C-alpha cells in the first residue's frame, strides 16, 4: 500500500490519524505501508504514473507491484481498503 500526501497540509492530521487507526484496528504492520510526501520526486513520479490529481491518495498494489485500486482526495472506508489490500 502506498500513501501519498502532503505532511504540511490541512489534510495531514486526518491522514496520519487514519493510518494510525488502520494499523491498530486491522493489526497491520506499519512497514507494509509506504508513506510518501507528495511533493518529493518519488511522490510526483507516482502521482504521474497513476494519474492522481487529488490528495491524500492511497494506492493498492499486489505483491508483485501490479496496480489493484486507488483512492484520491478522500480516504476510503477502512474495511474497503483492507478488502482490496488482502484480497
Biopython code that builds the backbone (N, CA, C, O; Angstrom):
import numpy as np
from Bio.PDB.StructureBuilder import StructureBuilder

atoms = [
    (1, "UNK", "N", (0.837, -1.164, 0.000)),
    (1, "UNK", "CA", (0.000, 0.000, 0.000)),
    (1, "UNK", "C", (0.889, 1.235, 0.000)),
    (1, "UNK", "O", (1.879, 1.300, 0.728)),
    (2, "UNK", "N", (0.532, 2.201, -0.812)),
    (2, "UNK", "CA", (1.279, 3.452, -0.911)),
    (2, "UNK", "C", (0.340, 4.595, -0.533)),
    (2, "UNK", "O", (-0.792, 4.662, -1.012)),
    (3, "UNK", "N", (0.810, 5.480, 0.316)),
    (3, "UNK", "CA", (0.027, 6.650, 0.708)),
    (3, "UNK", "C", (0.790, 7.887, 0.267)),
    (3, "UNK", "O", (1.943, 8.091, 0.648)),
    (4, "UNK", "N", (0.131, 8.710, -0.540)),
    (4, "UNK", "CA", (0.706, 9.977, -0.984)),
    (4, "UNK", "C", (-0.062, 11.112, -0.316)),
    (4, "UNK", "O", (-1.284, 11.199, -0.438)),
    (5, "UNK", "N", (0.651, 11.972, 0.383)),
    (5, "UNK", "CA", (0.004, 13.143, 0.974)),
    (5, "UNK", "C", (1.047, 14.203, 1.260)),
    (5, "UNK", "O", (2.250, 13.960, 1.164)),
    (6, "UNK", "N", (0.569, 15.368, 1.609)),
    (6, "UNK", "CA", (1.460, 16.475, 1.952)),
    (6, "UNK", "C", (1.481, 16.613, 3.476)),
    (6, "UNK", "O", (0.473, 16.995, 4.071)),
    (7, "UNK", "N", (2.611, 16.308, 4.111)),
    (7, "UNK", "CA", (2.688, 16.361, 5.572)),
    (7, "UNK", "C", (2.410, 17.733, 6.167)),
    (7, "UNK", "O", (2.050, 17.829, 7.340)),
    (8, "UNK", "N", (2.565, 18.787, 5.392)),
    (8, "UNK", "CA", (2.349, 20.138, 5.925)),
    (8, "UNK", "C", (1.009, 20.732, 5.479)),
    (8, "UNK", "O", (0.825, 21.949, 5.522)),
    (9, "UNK", "N", (0.076, 19.879, 5.053)),
    (9, "UNK", "CA", (-1.219, 20.369, 4.586)),
    (9, "UNK", "C", (-2.275, 20.237, 5.677)),
    (9, "UNK", "O", (-2.031, 19.646, 6.729)),
    (10, "UNK", "N", (-3.438, 20.790, 5.413)),
    (10, "UNK", "CA", (-4.529, 20.697, 6.383)),
    (10, "UNK", "C", (-5.089, 19.270, 6.474)),
    (10, "UNK", "O", (-5.735, 18.925, 7.464)),
    (11, "UNK", "N", (-4.851, 18.445, 5.458)),
    (11, "UNK", "CA", (-5.305, 17.057, 5.478)),
    (11, "UNK", "C", (-4.330, 16.131, 6.204)),
    (11, "UNK", "O", (-4.664, 14.972, 6.453)),
    (12, "UNK", "N", (-3.156, 16.603, 6.543)),
    (12, "UNK", "CA", (-2.111, 15.752, 7.121)),
    (12, "UNK", "C", (-2.563, 15.080, 8.408)),
    (12, "UNK", "O", (-2.387, 13.872, 8.568)),
    (13, "UNK", "N", (-3.131, 15.828, 9.311)),
    (13, "UNK", "CA", (-3.519, 15.261, 10.602)),
    (13, "UNK", "C", (-4.551, 14.153, 10.426)),
    (13, "UNK", "O", (-4.450, 13.106, 11.067)),
    (14, "UNK", "N", (-5.539, 14.371, 9.568)),
    (14, "UNK", "CA", (-6.557, 13.357, 9.318)),
    (14, "UNK", "C", (-5.978, 12.117, 8.667)),
    (14, "UNK", "O", (-6.358, 10.996, 9.006)),
    (15, "UNK", "N", (-5.061, 12.313, 7.733)),
    (15, "UNK", "CA", (-4.416, 11.179, 7.056)),
    (15, "UNK", "C", (-3.580, 10.375, 8.035)),
    (15, "UNK", "O", (-3.656, 9.147, 8.053)),
    (16, "UNK", "N", (-2.790, 11.047, 8.839)),
    (16, "UNK", "CA", (-1.948, 10.356, 9.814)),
    (16, "UNK", "C", (-2.783, 9.616, 10.854)),
    (16, "UNK", "O", (-2.430, 8.506, 11.254)),
    (17, "UNK", "N", (-3.880, 10.214, 11.292)),
    (17, "UNK", "CA", (-4.785, 9.574, 12.237)),
    (17, "UNK", "C", (-5.432, 8.339, 11.611)),
    (17, "UNK", "O", (-5.549, 7.300, 12.262)),
    (18, "UNK", "N", (-5.850, 8.451, 10.356)),
    (18, "UNK", "CA", (-6.437, 7.329, 9.627)),
    (18, "UNK", "C", (-5.456, 6.164, 9.567)),
    (18, "UNK", "O", (-5.834, 5.023, 9.833)),
    (19, "UNK", "N", (-4.212, 6.436, 9.223)),
    (19, "UNK", "CA", (-3.199, 5.387, 9.107)),
    (19, "UNK", "C", (-2.889, 4.742, 10.459)),
    (19, "UNK", "O", (-2.704, 3.528, 10.544)),
    (20, "UNK", "N", (-2.833, 5.545, 11.497)),
    (20, "UNK", "CA", (-2.599, 5.019, 12.847)),
    (20, "UNK", "C", (-3.745, 4.085, 13.250)),
    (20, "UNK", "O", (-3.514, 2.983, 13.748)),
    (21, "UNK", "N", (-4.984, 4.540, 13.027)),
    (21, "UNK", "CA", (-6.145, 3.718, 13.366)),
    (21, "UNK", "C", (-6.200, 2.460, 12.505)),
    (21, "UNK", "O", (-6.546, 1.386, 12.998)),
    (22, "UNK", "N", (-5.866, 2.583, 11.244)),
    (22, "UNK", "CA", (-5.875, 1.441, 10.327)),
    (22, "UNK", "C", (-4.926, 0.348, 10.809)),
    (22, "UNK", "O", (-5.292, -0.827, 10.842)),
    (23, "UNK", "N", (-3.717, 0.731, 11.180)),
    (23, "UNK", "CA", (-2.735, -0.270, 11.617)),
    (23, "UNK", "C", (-3.150, -0.918, 12.936)),
    (23, "UNK", "O", (-2.905, -2.106, 13.145)),
    (24, "UNK", "N", (-3.773, -0.153, 13.820)),
    (24, "UNK", "CA", (-4.186, -0.713, 15.109)),
    (24, "UNK", "C", (-5.427, -1.591, 14.970)),
    (24, "UNK", "O", (-5.451, -2.714, 15.473)),
    (25, "UNK", "N", (-6.445, -1.092, 14.295)),
    (25, "UNK", "CA", (-7.724, -1.803, 14.212)),
    (25, "UNK", "C", (-7.653, -3.059, 13.356)),
    (25, "UNK", "O", (-8.406, -4.005, 13.584)),
    (26, "UNK", "N", (-6.764, -3.079, 12.382)),
    (26, "UNK", "CA", (-6.687, -4.220, 11.472)),
    (26, "UNK", "C", (-5.373, -4.985, 11.617)),
    (26, "UNK", "O", (-5.026, -5.811, 10.772)),
    (27, "UNK", "N", (-4.651, -4.699, 12.695)),
    (27, "UNK", "CA", (-3.415, -5.409, 13.025)),
    (27, "UNK", "C", (-2.458, -5.483, 11.829)),
    (27, "UNK", "O", (-1.943, -6.549, 11.492)),
    (28, "UNK", "N", (-2.233, -4.329, 11.199)),
    (28, "UNK", "CA", (-1.324, -4.246, 10.057)),
    (28, "UNK", "C", (0.062, -3.832, 10.526)),
    (28, "UNK", "O", (0.205, -3.103, 11.507)),
    (29, "UNK", "N", (1.062, -4.296, 9.828)),
    (29, "UNK", "CA", (2.434, -3.891, 10.098)),
    (29, "UNK", "C", (2.670, -2.548, 9.410)),
    (29, "UNK", "O", (2.552, -2.462, 8.188)),
    (30, "UNK", "N", (2.999, -1.504, 10.160)),
    (30, "UNK", "CA", (3.233, -0.190, 9.545)),
    (30, "UNK", "C", (4.300, -0.212, 8.453)),
    (30, "UNK", "O", (4.318, 0.664, 7.588)),
    (31, "UNK", "N", (5.184, -1.200, 8.486)),
    (31, "UNK", "CA", (6.224, -1.298, 7.452)),
    (31, "UNK", "C", (5.653, -1.706, 6.102)),
    (31, "UNK", "O", (6.326, -1.576, 5.079)),
    (32, "UNK", "N", (4.408, -2.201, 6.089)),
    (32, "UNK", "CA", (3.755, -2.576, 4.830)),
    (32, "UNK", "C", (3.096, -1.381, 4.141)),
    (32, "UNK", "O", (2.539, -1.509, 3.050)),
    (33, "UNK", "N", (3.167, -0.224, 4.790)),
    (33, "UNK", "CA", (2.567, 0.994, 4.234)),
    (33, "UNK", "C", (3.688, 1.963, 3.887)),
    (33, "UNK", "O", (4.423, 2.416, 4.765)),
    (34, "UNK", "N", (3.814, 2.278, 2.602)),
    (34, "UNK", "CA", (4.810, 3.258, 2.165)),
    (34, "UNK", "C", (4.156, 4.633, 2.196)),
    (34, "UNK", "O", (3.219, 4.901, 1.443)),
    (35, "UNK", "N", (4.650, 5.492, 3.063)),
    (35, "UNK", "CA", (4.119, 6.853, 3.170)),
    (35, "UNK", "C", (5.091, 7.776, 2.457)),
    (35, "UNK", "O", (6.272, 7.844, 2.796)),
    (36, "UNK", "N", (4.569, 8.487, 1.457)),
    (36, "UNK", "CA", (5.424, 9.296, 0.604)),
    (36, "UNK", "C", (4.887, 10.725, 0.539)),
    (36, "UNK", "O", (3.695, 10.947, 0.329)),
    (37, "UNK", "N", (5.782, 11.679, 0.723)),
    (37, "UNK", "CA", (5.429, 13.091, 0.578)),
    (37, "UNK", "C", (5.109, 13.357, -0.884)),
    (37, "UNK", "O", (5.920, 13.077, -1.767)),
    (38, "UNK", "N", (3.945, 13.887, -1.130)),
    (38, "UNK", "CA", (3.510, 14.161, -2.494)),
    (38, "UNK", "C", (4.474, 15.093, -3.231)),
    (38, "UNK", "O", (4.618, 14.993, -4.450)),
    (39, "UNK", "N", (5.117, 15.977, -2.519)),
    (39, "UNK", "CA", (5.984, 16.965, -3.149)),
    (39, "UNK", "C", (7.414, 16.468, -3.375)),
    (39, "UNK", "O", (8.244, 17.201, -3.912)),
    (40, "UNK", "N", (7.703, 15.241, -2.973)),
    (40, "UNK", "CA", (9.032, 14.683, -3.208)),
    (40, "UNK", "C", (9.115, 14.197, -4.657)),
    (40, "UNK", "O", (8.082, 13.994, -5.295)),
    (41, "UNK", "N", (10.317, 14.010, -5.180)),
    (41, "UNK", "CA", (10.440, 13.483, -6.548)),
    (41, "UNK", "C", (9.711, 12.148, -6.727)),
    (41, "UNK", "O", (9.055, 11.928, -7.745)),
    (42, "UNK", "N", (9.826, 11.260, -5.737)),
    (42, "UNK", "CA", (9.139, 9.969, -5.824)),
    (42, "UNK", "C", (7.618, 10.150, -5.812)),
    (42, "UNK", "O", (6.902, 9.487, -6.562)),
    (43, "UNK", "N", (7.133, 11.054, -4.954)),
    (43, "UNK", "CA", (5.696, 11.325, -4.890)),
    (43, "UNK", "C", (5.157, 11.886, -6.187)),
    (43, "UNK", "O", (4.102, 11.465, -6.661)),
    (44, "UNK", "N", (5.877, 12.838, -6.766)),
    (44, "UNK", "CA", (5.453, 13.420, -8.050)),
    (44, "UNK", "C", (5.446, 12.374, -9.151)),
    (44, "UNK", "O", (4.549, 12.355, -9.995)),
    (45, "UNK", "N", (6.443, 11.509, -9.139)),
    (45, "UNK", "CA", (6.526, 10.451, -10.143)),
    (45, "UNK", "C", (5.367, 9.467, -10.009)),
    (45, "UNK", "O", (4.733, 9.116, -11.004)),
    (46, "UNK", "N", (5.087, 9.023, -8.788)),
    (46, "UNK", "CA", (3.990, 8.082, -8.575)),
    (46, "UNK", "C", (2.643, 8.700, -8.943)),
    (46, "UNK", "O", (1.794, 8.037, -9.540)),
    (47, "UNK", "N", (2.450, 9.966, -8.587)),
    (47, "UNK", "CA", (1.198, 10.637, -8.937)),
    (47, "UNK", "C", (1.031, 10.693, -10.450)),
    (47, "UNK", "O", (-0.078, 10.541, -10.960)),
    (48, "UNK", "N", (2.101, 10.905, -11.148)),
    (48, "UNK", "CA", (2.054, 10.946, -12.612)),
    (48, "UNK", "C", (1.768, 9.565, -13.195)),
    (48, "UNK", "O", (0.939, 9.429, -14.095)),
    (49, "UNK", "N", (2.443, 8.552, -12.691)),
    (49, "UNK", "CA", (2.260, 7.183, -13.189)),
    (49, "UNK", "C", (0.815, 6.725, -12.999)),
    (49, "UNK", "O", (0.234, 6.116, -13.897)),
    (50, "UNK", "N", (0.232, 7.017, -11.829)),
    (50, "UNK", "CA", (-1.119, 6.552, -11.520)),
    (50, "UNK", "C", (-2.186, 7.604, -11.847)),
    (50, "UNK", "O", (-3.362, 7.409, -11.539)),
    (51, "UNK", "N", (-1.783, 8.710, -12.466)),
    (51, "UNK", "CA", (-2.702, 9.782, -12.879)),
    (51, "UNK", "C", (-3.540, 10.298, -11.710)),
    (51, "UNK", "O", (-4.762, 10.411, -11.807)),
    (52, "UNK", "N", (-2.866, 10.606, -10.612)),
    (52, "UNK", "CA", (-3.532, 11.093, -9.409)),
    (52, "UNK", "C", (-3.400, 12.607, -9.344)),
    (52, "UNK", "O", (-2.302, 13.155, -9.438)),
    (53, "UNK", "N", (-4.546, 13.279, -9.181)),
    (53, "UNK", "CA", (-4.568, 14.732, -9.144)),
    (53, "UNK", "C", (-5.000, 15.296, -7.786)),
    (53, "UNK", "O", (-4.769, 16.473, -7.513)),
    (54, "UNK", "N", (-5.619, 14.478, -6.936)),
    (54, "UNK", "CA", (-6.119, 14.940, -5.647)),
    (54, "UNK", "C", (-5.429, 14.159, -4.524)),
    (54, "UNK", "O", (-5.033, 13.007, -4.700)),
    (55, "UNK", "N", (-5.299, 14.802, -3.391)),
    (55, "UNK", "CA", (-4.597, 14.203, -2.266)),
    (55, "UNK", "C", (-5.371, 14.429, -0.989)),
    (55, "UNK", "O", (-6.069, 15.436, -0.872)),
    (56, "UNK", "N", (-5.273, 13.528, -0.026)),
    (56, "UNK", "CA", (-4.390, 12.373, 0.025)),
    (56, "UNK", "C", (-4.837, 11.287, -0.953)),
    (56, "UNK", "O", (-5.990, 11.253, -1.382)),
    (57, "UNK", "N", (-3.910, 10.413, -1.292)),
    (57, "UNK", "CA", (-4.202, 9.307, -2.190)),
    (57, "UNK", "C", (-3.628, 8.026, -1.604)),
    (57, "UNK", "O", (-2.559, 8.022, -0.993)),
    (58, "UNK", "N", (-4.362, 6.946, -1.805)),
    (58, "UNK", "CA", (-3.896, 5.628, -1.380)),
    (58, "UNK", "C", (-3.914, 4.727, -2.602)),
    (58, "UNK", "O", (-4.920, 4.639, -3.307)),
    (59, "UNK", "N", (-2.807, 4.065, -2.846)),
    (59, "UNK", "CA", (-2.669, 3.164, -3.987)),
    (59, "UNK", "C", (-2.431, 1.759, -3.438)),
    (59, "UNK", "O", (-1.545, 1.544, -2.611)),
    (60, "UNK", "N", (-3.230, 0.817, -3.908)),
    (60, "UNK", "CA", (-3.054, -0.577, -3.510)),
    (60, "UNK", "C", (-2.470, -1.329, -4.699)),
    (60, "UNK", "O", (-2.976, -1.248, -5.819)),
    (61, "UNK", "N", (-1.399, -2.057, -4.431)),
    (61, "UNK", "CA", (-0.785, -2.923, -5.434)),
    (61, "UNK", "C", (-0.718, -4.332, -4.870)),
    (61, "UNK", "O", (-0.807, -4.529, -3.658)),
    (62, "UNK", "N", (-0.562, -5.314, -5.754)),
    (62, "UNK", "CA", (-0.420, -6.685, -5.270)),
    (62, "UNK", "C", (1.037, -6.934, -4.893)),
    (62, "UNK", "O", (1.866, -6.025, -4.950)),
    (63, "UNK", "N", (1.338, -8.155, -4.512)),
    (63, "UNK", "CA", (2.697, -8.489, -4.057)),
    (63, "UNK", "C", (3.761, -8.299, -5.128)),
    (63, "UNK", "O", (4.935, -8.118, -4.806)),
    (64, "UNK", "N", (3.369, -8.337, -6.391)),
    (64, "UNK", "CA", (4.316, -8.148, -7.489)),
    (64, "UNK", "C", (4.396, -6.690, -7.941)),
    (64, "UNK", "O", (5.150, -6.358, -8.856)),
    (65, "UNK", "N", (3.613, -5.824, -7.294)),
    (65, "UNK", "CA", (3.641, -4.411, -7.636)),
    (65, "UNK", "C", (2.629, -3.983, -8.678)),
    (65, "UNK", "O", (2.628, -2.825, -9.096)),
    (66, "UNK", "N", (1.758, -4.903, -9.110)),
    (66, "UNK", "CA", (0.730, -4.564, -10.104)),
    (66, "UNK", "C", (-0.395, -3.769, -9.443)),
    (66, "UNK", "O", (-0.789, -4.046, -8.310)),
    (67, "UNK", "N", (-0.892, -2.795, -10.161)),
    (67, "UNK", "CA", (-1.968, -1.928, -9.681)),
    (67, "UNK", "C", (-3.230, -2.729, -9.383)),
    (67, "UNK", "O", (-3.621, -3.607, -10.152)),
    (68, "UNK", "N", (-3.869, -2.405, -8.237)),
    (68, "UNK", "CA", (-5.142, -3.024, -7.877)),
    (68, "UNK", "C", (-6.234, -1.961, -7.856)),
    (68, "UNK", "O", (-7.242, -2.103, -8.549)),
    (69, "UNK", "N", (-6.054, -0.899, -7.076)),
    (69, "UNK", "CA", (-7.063, 0.166, -6.936)),
    (69, "UNK", "C", (-6.416, 1.369, -6.259)),
    (69, "UNK", "O", (-5.396, 1.249, -5.581)),
    (70, "UNK", "N", (-7.042, 2.542, -6.463)),
    (70, "UNK", "CA", (-6.592, 3.712, -5.714)),
    (70, "UNK", "C", (-7.776, 4.602, -5.349)),
    (70, "UNK", "O", (-8.847, 4.535, -5.952)),
    (71, "UNK", "N", (-7.544, 5.426, -4.351)),
    (71, "UNK", "CA", (-8.499, 6.435, -3.929)),
    (71, "UNK", "C", (-7.731, 7.740, -3.890)),
    (71, "UNK", "O", (-6.569, 7.768, -3.484)),
    (72, "UNK", "N", (-8.367, 8.815, -4.306)),
    (72, "UNK", "CA", (-7.693, 10.113, -4.311)),
    (72, "UNK", "C", (-8.661, 11.199, -3.849)),
    (72, "UNK", "O", (-9.816, 11.244, -4.271)),
    (73, "UNK", "N", (-8.171, 12.057, -2.987)),
    (73, "UNK", "CA", (-8.973, 13.173, -2.496)),
    (73, "UNK", "C", (-9.671, 12.869, -1.190)),
    (73, "UNK", "O", (-9.617, 13.674, -0.260)),
    (74, "UNK", "N", (-10.310, 11.749, -1.102)),
    (74, "UNK", "CA", (-10.987, 11.313, 0.118)),
    (74, "UNK", "C", (-10.449, 9.948, 0.521)),
    (74, "UNK", "O", (-10.151, 9.107, -0.327)),
    (75, "UNK", "N", (-10.331, 9.747, 1.811)),
    (75, "UNK", "CA", (-9.862, 8.462, 2.301)),
    (75, "UNK", "C", (-10.996, 7.444, 2.230)),
    (75, "UNK", "O", (-12.146, 7.793, 2.497)),
    (76, "UNK", "N", (-10.702, 6.204, 1.878)),
    (76, "UNK", "CA", (-11.745, 5.177, 1.787)),
    (76, "UNK", "C", (-12.168, 4.693, 3.163)),
    (76, "UNK", "O", (-11.540, 5.024, 4.170)),
    (77, "UNK", "N", (-13.229, 3.913, 3.199)),
    (77, "UNK", "CA", (-13.573, 3.216, 4.431)),
    (77, "UNK", "C", (-12.470, 2.205, 4.713)),
    (77, "UNK", "O", (-11.957, 1.569, 3.792)),
    (78, "UNK", "N", (-12.109, 2.057, 5.967)),
    (78, "UNK", "CA", (-11.031, 1.126, 6.306)),
    (78, "UNK", "C", (-11.347, -0.287, 5.841)),
    (78, "UNK", "O", (-10.470, -0.985, 5.331)),
    (79, "UNK", "N", (-12.589, -0.712, 6.013)),
    (79, "UNK", "CA", (-12.953, -2.075, 5.619)),
    (79, "UNK", "C", (-12.810, -2.273, 4.114)),
    (79, "UNK", "O", (-12.407, -3.347, 3.667)),
    (80, "UNK", "N", (-13.134, -1.256, 3.333)),
    (80, "UNK", "CA", (-12.974, -1.348, 1.879)),
    (80, "UNK", "C", (-11.493, -1.445, 1.507)),
    (80, "UNK", "O", (-11.103, -2.271, 0.682)),
    (81, "UNK", "N", (-10.688, -0.603, 2.116)),
    (81, "UNK", "CA", (-9.256, -0.607, 1.853)),
    (81, "UNK", "C", (-8.633, -1.952, 2.218)),
    (81, "UNK", "O", (-7.863, -2.511, 1.438)),
    (82, "UNK", "N", (-8.959, -2.467, 3.385)),
    (82, "UNK", "CA", (-8.412, -3.751, 3.821)),
    (82, "UNK", "C", (-8.877, -4.857, 2.900)),
    (82, "UNK", "O", (-8.116, -5.788, 2.636)),
    (83, "UNK", "N", (-10.103, -4.787, 2.400)),
    (83, "UNK", "CA", (-10.613, -5.784, 1.476)),
    (83, "UNK", "C", (-9.797, -5.847, 0.202)),
    (83, "UNK", "O", (-9.516, -6.937, -0.295)),
    (84, "UNK", "N", (-9.414, -4.710, -0.332)),
    (84, "UNK", "CA", (-8.577, -4.682, -1.534)),
    (84, "UNK", "C", (-7.127, -5.036, -1.235)),
    (84, "UNK", "O", (-6.443, -5.630, -2.068)),
    (85, "UNK", "N", (-6.667, -4.677, -0.066)),
    (85, "UNK", "CA", (-5.278, -4.917, 0.304)),
    (85, "UNK", "C", (-4.989, -6.393, 0.512)),
    (85, "UNK", "O", (-3.907, -6.868, 0.167)),
    (86, "UNK", "N", (-5.932, -7.114, 1.065)),
    (86, "UNK", "CA", (-5.690, -8.513, 1.397)),
    (86, "UNK", "C", (-6.556, -9.477, 0.611)),
    (86, "UNK", "O", (-6.778, -10.605, 1.051)),
    (87, "UNK", "N", (-7.051, -9.054, -0.551)),
    (87, "UNK", "CA", (-7.876, -9.966, -1.361)),
    (87, "UNK", "C", (-7.042, -10.735, -2.350)),
    (87, "UNK", "O", (-7.575, -11.544, -3.110)),
]
sb = StructureBuilder()
sb.init_structure("model")
sb.init_model(0)
sb.init_chain("A")
sb.init_seg("    ")
for serial, (resi, resn, name, xyz) in enumerate(atoms, 1):
    if name == "N":
        sb.init_residue(resn, " ", resi, " ")
    sb.init_atom(name, np.array(xyz, "f"), 0.0, 1.0, " ", f" {name:<3s}", serial, name[0])
structure = sb.get_structure()
